[in-house]
């Protein structure tokens, strides 16, 4: 049920190296797996020439159909609740390492004027 704009964004930003495994729940009575995280990746992968994705299979799902449906729904609802939102300042050193011009300029200014900002762990400073 994802809007097309999100699928288009996924297509445009597709990078196989950054794909996380999809999450599956087995449905042995139907000889299939339900995708509880990664439906968009499943839709876009064939368009990108991929015939398979890495997956994690949740083997602890209840056997009772109603309970398993609740299990899947709870997993889906909470799938991003444990993901830490990394703030731009926490990404600073990584941006310096890859040569991002804004981060490199900021890093040079901080060092030139002896500014120590503890939100940025700068590779020139030791704490």
ABEGO torsion letter per residue (X at the ends): XBBAAAAAAAAAABBAAABBBBBBBBBAAAGBBBBABGAAAAAAAAAAGBABBBBBBBAABBABAAAAAAAAAAAAAAAAAABBBBBAAAAAAAAAAAGBAAAAAAAAAAAAAGBBBAABBBAABBX
